[in-house]
């Protein structure tokens, strides 16, 4: 190699290095989106959401010349979806114009400045009055502003297999009046099915374990998780212990699913799409959306499901209070603070959530005027399920809630696997929450 | 004199010039994040909630909380057990044995065995996790095989979770050590081995007195690499057990992920990652020191 070649080599190496560095620094602040495009992201797979959005998109694009609506699926499980969308919302480069947002994350995400307040826009929209007042609480931030438009609400209850219960001599329609009634029914069908009673009981199901299982129990006792008067988390209570004891009873007596798959992230899908259609599940404490899987457009179509499956409300512990209990959450459409086309985004939300368009699978509607429609009432059990909204409760989704919730999941899983007794798990929960949120924010009953 | 000095200066300049791009990149992408991590671990940084907008310096709060957290202690113990059993002992010994036994065997034999073991290594962690999840499940291959000798199915991931993930990690990682040892063993001069044979050393003596001392340097290098790789294993455990049941397979990376992305406590998560970094650095220094003593 002569000197000239060496110099050329040296120069090209330097040139390459500079190019690499330049490439790393670029791209700040530039958005590739055009002014006439809005992007909406949703948690996939969700065929109901997708087909609803496609129809809204067609209408919106026809009504607004030159506008494109981009529907982007985010393949994700329950636990990762909030992280993925938060990371997108943190940068103007990646922030979508509309995000399908779980009402659980709405308050903290609003407090973090990720979401844009839309109170002014909503007050000018005549349709806003048609939304249930209770559901509007779910889209209100801690500062009192609205941060989203509800697209669904939900309740939880006891799905049960009529055929299985009848065979065991239990009268249907089944109306259990206490936890003991539920456990007795599960005991009666123990030998007939693979899973006498299904409930989310692991850390892998994330919020599902807190909401579909634990809060459905705790809210049926006389204790609370959060004291609204003092603004403190209740880390130790009689009701908390009773709830853990219920779970303990289920698993120690083999009334639950086999733990080898029952506490994994795949368990929920296995139960709803595989075991229930096979008639191998007696009772399932789960959300009202479960039947969505069995519709023609669902993940596991099961045309005869109505002949076998019914739903009833979860009873309170000893029948106290209303005698029944449920917990509600729901999904919303929200506009990120860093969205490029906020006004156009809101116009699209209006179109998508109008009386004529808001048809989100079998989800409970947040609009009173839709709930009165005949075709809505004709959906199986819809009227019965909508009645659950009369005694429903909402979660205290304040900033510390995710930490409290994951400690609940930890306690539930420990009891489920028999690692800890209910008493030990309660003690651990108390310690964990005191440490994680600070003792000044907790109290004992 | 003068000429050689200018030549030296020229070489120095070239060294700097050639080194500069990589030094800049290292500063930017390695040292930068480490300093940021160090800083964030002293804040209440959060992924969402009010603390995400207004991140504050909280001093040693994260570290105090960490050392009071029994889950942290559990994760440290799990990490150490996982590290020693699967990397330091498992992968090293399996890797060495395979390499040693394959030495001077027929070429086709070496090829086939080598490819089989390498297959485990080149398979992505997430695929390894799914394969083993199926293999170890209630009605999986392992339980079917055990069924032939009349052993009841065992819920491996539930009854022996840590042992299972250790085993899977050995299966996945042994090929790396095997390659390292193969290269080292091939470097041993044949004359030395032949000389010891003529002097009457038996196979055991040759292994203990000749082979091992010669490859000691490679062994330590391999130890450092395997340790660092294993400390960072996340996908494999997360996909197999999610850190459970309970906290039985929660290692530090899993614990860190849970705190940062499930509880949204990024500050606390980075504090945990800092501890992980310190463990990695200390172990590497320890190994290197061990190498220098002789």
Interface residues (C-beta under 8 A of the other chain):
Chain A: X10 X13 X14 X16 X17 X18 X20 X21 X24 X79 X80 X82 X83 X86 X105 X108 X109 X111 X112 X113 X114 X202 X203 X204 X206 X258 X259 X260 X261 X263 X264 X265 X399 X400 X402 X403 X406 X410 X413 X414 X417 X419 X420 X428 X431 X432 X435 X436
Chain B: X14 X17 X18 X20 X21 X24 X25 X28 X46 X47 X48 X49 X50 X51 X52 X53 X65 X68 X69 X70 X71 X137 X138 X155 X157 X158 X242 X243 X244 X245 X246 X247 X258 X261 X262 X263 X264 X265
